[in-house]
Structures are given as C-alpha cells and as structure tokens.
Amino acid sequence: MAGETTYLELSQDGGGAHKFYEVTVAGTAVTVRYGRIGAPGQTQTSAFPTAEKARAAAAKKVGEKVRKGYAPAVAGQRAARPVTHRQVSSAPSTARAVAPVLWRFDTGSAAFGIHVDEDRCWVGNQAGHVHTLGHDGEVLARYQLPAGVKCLVADDFWIYAGCDDGTVYDLSSKLPFAAYEISSDVDIFWLDIREGVLNVADRNGRLTVIDHEDEHQWSRNSSGDHAWMVRRDERAVYHGHSRGVTAYAQDGSGELWHTPTSGSVLFGWQEDHAVYAGTNRRVVQRLSKATGAVEATYPCDTVVYSCATSPGGRYVFAGDSSSSVYCFAADGTRLWKLGTGGGSALSMQYLDEKLYMVTTDGALVCVDASDRAVAAAQAGDVPVPVDVKSAAAVPTYTPSRTLATVSAAPATGVVVECVQEGGRLRVHVVSEGYDPGWKVQFPRHIREAGARYVIDALAPAAGGFYRMRGEIRRLV
C-alpha cells in the first residue's frame, strides 16, 4: 500500500463547497494535501511508528471525509471557481471642497486592507501586495502574498492579513507565514482577532471562530449573507451582514441580541461601548454593545463603504461611494463633507488628527483631519499632496516553507519542539523558564514530529498558550 494516493473532492452547486482532499501513504509517513479545487492547497505530513499504523490513520482520514460528502475524483477534471470579490464602484465626489490630503501612495490595485499604529501604516490590495509606510509616507517594506488581501488586523504586537486564498498570514516577522488556514470553501470578507482567537466573517454570512491551534471552535450561520463586519471584545463577537448586526457570546454559547439595520452592513467599527455599522442605505448607525439599541444615526448622501471614529467616538467618519468623506459629531450632527480627490474609501482609520484611507483606485491617503486644516479646506486652501513613490531598494518579503538553520541555540533564543499528540502535531517549549505544558502557536505547515526550532521570543497569552515573536529557525 506504500505510495498509494487517495484523491477526493466535494463540489456543491450554488456557490457552496468546492474543495479537494488528498491522502498519500509512503512507508510510515502520511501526507495530506487539501484546499480549493484548482489551487495547490496546503500540505501536512505526519509520521507513525509503523507502516500499518500509517495506513490505518490514512484510512480513518479518508473515511471521515467520505462521511462528510467527499467522493473519489480525478485531479484536474473540475475547474477552479473564481474567487468572489466585492463589487465596488466609485463616482465623482459631490462635495464642494476637497479634503486636505497630505500624501498619497498608489499601490496599483483596489485596496481594502489598512492598519495604522503608532509606528507605521499598513496597506494591502487586491493584487496581494502589502506595503508598510512611515507616518510621513516613506515606504519601508513590501510583502507579496499569494492572493488578494481583504483586510489587515492587529492583535497587540501581531499583524495579520486575510487573503482570498482562505489563508491568514502573520506579517509580524521578516518572513510572512500562514498562521491560520480557513476552510477552503470560505471566501474571507473580514477578520478580527483577540488574544490569538480568530473571528472570520464570510461571503455566505457565516461567522467562524478559530483558536490559536488553527482549530475550529464554533460557528454560526446568520440570517443574512455578505458579512462584511466582525468585531470582538472580551464579552462578545459583533457580526454585521445583509440583515443587520448580531452579537454572540464570545464563547459561542448563544446569541445576545440582533438588530436590523437600515440596509446591508458594508463595514463596521467598534469603541468600548458601541459598534458602528456603515450600510448601503446611506447611513452609519451606532449600536449599544450592551443591548443592540440604535443610539445614533449619521446620514450620508450615498452608499457608505467605510467608517471609523476618533477615540471614544467623539468624531465619526464615513466614506461613501462617491469619493466623499464625512465627519459627524457624536450625536449625529454633520460637521463637514469633503472630496477625497481620488477614489472612494473602502476602509479607514483615525490616528492623531489624521484620517488614513484606502480607496477603490488603490491609494493609501493621509488626510489632515484637524479642525484648522478642515476649516482651511472648506475655504479652498488645501496643501499640495505629496505623491509617494516606492523606492526600488525597499525589501520585498514572500511566504516561504524553507527555514534558516542553526546548529546551536543562541543565548537569547527560545527552543521549542514539535511532538505527536493523539494524531496531531503540537509544539511545546524546551527552554527553561517556561511552562512545558503550554502549547506554542506555531505555523502548521512547517511542523515536523521530533524537530526542534529556535524562536526569538515567546509571549504568554490569556488562553494559556505562548505566541511567537520574531524569526523561526530550525535547530539541526
């Protein structure tokens, strides 16, 4: 039986599952390859004490998939389905004045992903490019991911990119790696992550929650579809879709409330006590996290693509489908409306009196949102925006399955080991000073039973596990 391969597919009509599962037995090793039909997929290899146990494990895996509806097939006979992209358009702004744009950076393709922190700005586009820039617009680095970037989210030190190939990449170290593998039939629309627990909203309106071991915790099918909003705090997960916003207990134990919104939710934001839903019915609505009650409404002149707030919700910003950006007081009073000078804002974020937006024409735009600058813009006095160019010398990083090796652990590194536990590969700390019973969040595609690795640093997470910081090297 050694060297035998079983190839299965599950393909459903109406935009349902379209994925494959392949199991190969070679001696005492079992290799599983899975993913979307037509794509290379992800690969995992497990070692067993004997060839007989390897064949038994392979047969068990195949049986589980057959019971879920998979059937034997011939690889290559079914074509790949195109990935669904959010259909967006951008009309000229109807605003009388243009926003005070300080600088703009053209990424070359429509951009959904944005994250801005104290150190830098991140932008991800539909071509799979992620750039990091300083707050002055200087381009610092570039990542090339295998598929379009739907969103960029942060969890303390860690930065993640959700991509159209159903994979979430960790960009926190020099080389990006696949941190979470979402089910291959899921088209990621939006993500949020807290203490290593990933929350995924998708095209079909589902909410899926995955833990630090990249294993499914719980999921819910909402009453709507096209779920473009998911936000999480210590109490609940807030899920926005075509029928409104639904709040679930963070452990999945039940629904806390559901609020129909004025139209389909196209973007969401959260503050400590409220969530904000931008909709296709021209409004942003503020909902109480405690009860779901609509506390305020912020009317725009056309479809709302994105929204954000200043700290505490003092100001509420919105970007519409006509390349305009708005600012409201907390009670809903419109303070100003200005043209972006480019495309419509698909995502936005506010920091230190500046509004950062990514747009339909692929630009990352930095707007001076201070009262002084906006008043000057309304009077027709705007700065000449700087068009940022990407320097040829900027380093480019791509995901890799090949690790650098070291023959001895450096004094500042942490040694971890991959072990087989109940048919799964787990990673535990070997170095002293750490709890050996805690698991280490570690990329699944590079796990190998018995292998040891050196990590720059580990940080404890609230869920009782360790998270990696810095580079991974194999200890040989």
C-alpha positions, -999 to +999 in steps of 0.1 A: +000+000+000+030+023+004+030+052-021-008+050-027-028+082-030-065+087-025-079+119-040-114+132-030-135+162-040-165+180-025-182+203-050-216+218-044-238+239-067-249+274-059-215+287-047-211+260-020-181+240-012-155+234-040-126+217-024-103+187-025-087+163+000-057+141-009-041+115+013-008+098+004+008+069+023+046+064+018+060+039+043+054+053+078+045+088+066+010+101+058+008+133+037-024+152+035-030+179+009-062+200+009-076+232-004-097+248-031-101+228-063-076+242-089-052+256-062-020+239-049-035+237-014-018+232+019+003+201+028+008+184+062+029+153+068+027+130+099+050+102+109+038+069+125+057+041+143+048+015+116+036+013+081+005-005+093-004+024+117+002+049+089-022+031+066-048+029+094-045+066+100-049+073+063-080+051+060-095+069+090-089+103+074-105+092+041-135+077+059-141+109+078-142+129+046-164+105+027-189+107+056-189+145+051-198+141+014-165+139-003-162+114-032-134+099-053-124+120-082-097+126-108-075+156-101-077+183-128-111+174-142-130+201-123-121+237-129-113+262-102-141+286-093-132+323-094-129+339-060-157+363-053-146+400-050-167+427-035-182+447-064-173+483-058-177+514-079-166+550-074-184+581-087-170+616-086-175+634-053-204+658-049-186+678-022-178+714-028-143+713-013-115+688-014-100+672+018-066+684+029-046+654+017-010+654+030+002+625+009-010+596-011+006+563-021-006+544-052-005+506-046-016+498-081-048+479-073-080+484-053-072+484-016-093+470+013-067+464+040-055+491+063-039+492+098-024+522+114-005+522+147+020+544+165+049+532+144+037+528+108+009+524+083+000+491+066-019+488+033-030+456+014-045+455-020-063+431-043-031+421-061-017+406-028+007+434-021+012+447+014+033+478+020+044+494+052+050+531+054+060+557+080+035+584+090+054+607+067+046+585+037+081+569+035+078+533+021+096+509+045+089+474+032+068+453+009+052+419+012+040+398-017+012+373-007-003+346-030-038+362-032-057+394-028-057+410+007-092+415+021-082+430+054-054+438+078-059+434+115-037+437+146-036+418+179-012+436+201+022+431+185+010+408+158-003+419+123-024+395+102-036+397+065-067+378+055-064+367+018-086+354-010-070+320-008-086+314+025-054+318+044-045+343+071-008+353+071+012+366+100+033+396+090+049+403+123+083+389+115+105+394+085+091+364+065+053+361+064+038+327+072+004+311+071-009+314+107-045+302+101-060+280+073-097+288+070-119+262+054-112+261+017-148+269+007-148+302+027-144+335+010-130+357+037-147+391+038-134+404+072-115+394+103-109+403+139-086+387+163-082+389+201-056+370+222-049+347+193-086+337+187-096+345+151-131+355+140-140+352+104-169+368+085-175+355+050-195+359+018-222+334+029-229+353+061-212+329+084-192+337+115-164+312+122-142+313+153-108+295+153-084+291+182-046+295+184-040+260+172-058+268+140-087+245+151-124+253+147-141+264+180-176+274+169-196+289+140-230+305+133-250+310+102-266+344+103-299+354+089-282+373+061-253+369+037-223+390+027-209+395+062-185+425+059-183+432+096-168+413+125-156+429+157-147+413+190-141+424+226-138+405+259-176+400+261-190+393+226-185+390+189-204+415+168-213+402+133-227+425+106-243+412+074-271+419+050-298+416+077-282+437+104-259+432+133-259+401+156-240+399+189-229+364+201-213+355+234-176+352+229-176+315+239-203+307+213-228+298+240-256+319+224-270+350+207-270+381+229-290+403+206-299+411+169-306+445+155-319+450+119-300+480+104-310+505+077-297+483+049-269+458+045-238+463+066-208+471+045-183+480+072-180+480+109-161+497+137-161+494+175-154+515+205-155+504+242-193+507+245-206+508+209-203+493+175-208+513+143-223+499+111-220+516+077-247+505+053-259+506+017-288+528+028-266+558+032-261+558+069-238+548+097-256+536+128-242+535+164-254+504+183-251+498+221-229+468+228-250+460+258-284+459+242-281+464+205-302+495+206-296+521+179-281+551+198-274+575+169-276+577+131-252+595+108-268+602+074-246+604+043-256+612+007-250+578-009-239+543+000-214+541+029-184+520+021-164+525+054-165+542+087-142+549+117-142+571+149-118+591+169-111+577+204-142+574+224-164+581+194-161+619+197-160+622+159-175+597+135-160+595+100-176+579+069-165+573+033-192+570+006-194+555-029-190+590-045-154+596-033-165+618-004-156+616+033-177+629+061-172+639+097-200+639+123-203+649+160-211+620+183-248+630+184-252+627+146-246+664+136-228+666+103-197+688+107-182+685+072-182+667+039-151+668+016-140+651-016-111+627-014-095+639-046-094+603-058-114+571-053-139+560-026-126+549+008-130+512+012-115+512+047-103+539+070-087+546+104-081+577+125-049+584+145-036+617+160-058+641+140-051+623+107-075+602+088-059+573+068-080+558+039-075+531+013-095+535-019-111+520-049-083+533-071-057+516-049-044+546-030-034+549+007-043+585+015-034+605+046-058+634+054-052+662+079-084+659+099-076+687+124-102+714+128-077+740+115-069+721+083-106+712+076-116+749+080-089+759+056-100+733+031-136+744+033-123+779+024-105+764-006-070+764+010-055+729+008-019+716+007-004+702-024-004+664-017+029+645-019+027+616-043+048+589-026+070+567-047+081+532-037+119+530-037+134+502-057+157+493-028+127+486-004+130+449+007+103+425-005+092+395+016+073+365+005+059+335+024+084+306+025+083+270+037+121+269+039+136+279+073+171+291+081+190+266+102+212+269+133+235+243+149+231+257+184+206+278+202+217+314+206+218+328+241+187+349+236+166+324+217+139+300+229+140+263+219+107+246+211+099+210+200+073+195+178+057+163+191+030+139+181+000+140+205-031+119+197-027+121+159-019+158+159+014+177+159+018+201+188+047+224+198+060+228+234+088+248+250+121+231+258+140+260+272+139+266+309+117+293+325+085+284+306+056+261+313+062+229+293+025+221+295+015+251+274+013+248+237+031+272+213+011+289+185+032+277+155+027+275+117+012+241+109+028+238+075+063+236+089+056+213+119+075+181+118+074+155+146+107+154+165+120+186+151+133+215+172+132+251+164+146+283+178+123+314+182+135+349+190+110+352+219+077+339+233+049+359+249+022+343+271-015+347+260-046+348+282-058+315+269-029+296+284-005+293+255+026+310+240+027+332+210+059+337+189+077+369+183+105+373+157+121+348+134+119+309+134+150+288+127+154+251+126+178+236+151+200+209+134 
